[in-house]
Amino acid sequence: MREPRVKDDDVHSGPSGVKLLRILWSEPIVFGAADMTVVNEDGVSVGFAATGSSSTIMSIRFTRKLLCDRYTITIADSVVSADTGNAIDGDGDGAAGGDAVITMEHRMRSDFDNNNEINMLDFAAFAETWLASPD
């Protein structure tokens, strides 16, 4: 079984945050909520519900919108193929086993210094760039 394929689409931004994440697997997998964890940048657990066991699509619905932070989703190698019973190849080394670790980031569009606040420092950075004369 191959590792999950998650397209790297850079930083998620915007006021709405991220409420749902879908992961497409190469074949149907069997899992339970205990097979995964979601934590923020400070290591604080984030509540979620996962659905889609015995299918190729794992849906992770967060209990609150993921906003202004970096999140790590860890899927344990206790997740197995529904067809063969083999553990996932989460670490991508070509052999069964190893956790799949997905990092996702959400930032506010106007937060130029990525400190999770929009303030005068951000305005100053914007103004400096905007007013800079072309070379």
C-alpha positions in Angstrom: 0.0 0.0 0.0 1.3 3.4 -0.9 1.4 6.5 1.4 -1.4 9.0 1.2 -1.2 11.5 -1.6 -1.9 15.0 -0.4 -1.2 17.8 -2.9 1.0 20.4 -1.4 -1.0 23.6 -1.9 1.1 25.9 0.3 -0.6 27.9 3.1 -4.4 28.0 3.5 -5.6 31.5 4.0 -8.8 33.4 4.3 -11.3 34.3 6.9 -13.2 31.0 6.8 -10.5 28.6 8.1 -10.4 24.9 7.4 -13.3 22.8 8.7 -12.8 19.6 6.7 -9.8 17.7 5.2 -10.2 14.8 2.8 -7.3 12.4 2.2 -7.4 10.1 -0.9 -5.7 6.8 -0.4 -4.4 4.4 -3.1 -6.8 1.7 -1.9 -9.6 1.2 0.7 -8.3 1.5 4.3 -9.7 0.5 7.7 -9.2 2.9 10.6 -10.7 4.2 13.8 -10.4 7.6 15.6 -7.6 6.2 17.8 -5.5 5.7 14.7 -4.9 9.5 14.2 -4.1 12.6 16.1 -4.3 16.3 15.2 -2.3 18.9 17.1 -1.6 22.6 16.6 1.8 24.3 16.6 2.0 24.3 20.4 1.2 20.5 20.6 -2.4 21.1 21.8 -4.8 18.4 20.6 -7.5 19.5 18.2 -10.9 17.8 18.3 -12.1 15.9 15.1 -14.2 13.2 13.8 -13.0 10.9 11.1 -15.2 9.0 8.6 -14.6 6.8 5.5 -13.2 3.6 7.0 -13.3 0.8 4.4 -13.1 3.3 1.5 -10.4 5.3 -0.3 -11.4 8.6 1.1 -10.7 9.6 4.7 -12.6 12.7 5.8 -11.5 14.5 8.9 -14.0 17.1 10.2 -12.6 19.4 12.9 -14.7 20.4 15.8 -13.7 24.0 15.3 -12.3 25.7 12.2 -8.6 25.5 11.9 -7.4 29.1 11.9 -4.1 31.0 12.1 -1.8 28.2 13.1 0.2 25.2 11.8 -1.4 21.8 12.3 0.1 18.3 12.3 -2.1 15.3 11.4 -0.5 12.0 12.2 -2.0 8.8 10.9 -0.6 5.7 12.6 0.6 2.7 10.8 -2.1 0.8 12.6 -4.3 1.9 9.6 -4.5 -1.1 7.2 -5.6 -2.0 3.8 -9.2 -3.2 3.7 -8.2 -5.7 0.9 -4.9 -7.1 2.2 -4.6 -6.2 5.9 -1.2 -4.6 5.2 -0.2 -1.6 7.2 0.0 1.7 5.4 3.4 2.9 4.1 3.1 6.1 5.9 6.8 7.1 5.8 7.0 6.4 2.0 10.0 4.1 2.1 8.3 1.4 0.0 7.6 -1.0 2.9 4.6 -1.4 5.1 4.7 0.6 8.3 5.6 4.1 9.5 3.2 6.8 10.4 1.9 9.3 7.8 2.5 12.9 9.0 0.7 15.7 7.2 1.4 19.3 8.0 -1.1 22.0 7.2 -0.9 25.7 7.8 -3.5 28.4 7.9 -2.6 32.1 8.1 -4.5 35.4 7.7 -3.9 37.0 4.3 -2.9 40.4 5.8 -0.6 38.9 8.5 2.7 39.7 6.7 5.0 38.7 9.7 3.0 35.5 10.4 2.5 36.2 14.1 -1.2 35.5 14.0 -2.1 39.2 14.5 -2.9 41.9 12.1 -1.4 45.1 13.4 0.6 48.2 12.5 3.7 46.0 11.9 1.8 44.3 9.1 0.6 47.7 7.7 4.1 49.0 7.8 5.4 46.0 5.9 2.7 46.4 3.3 3.3 50.1 2.9 7.0 49.6 2.6 6.5 47.1 -0.2 3.8 49.1 -1.9 5.7 52.4 -1.9 9.0 50.9 -2.9 10.1 52.3 -6.2 11.0 49.8 -8.9 14.7 49.3 -9.6 
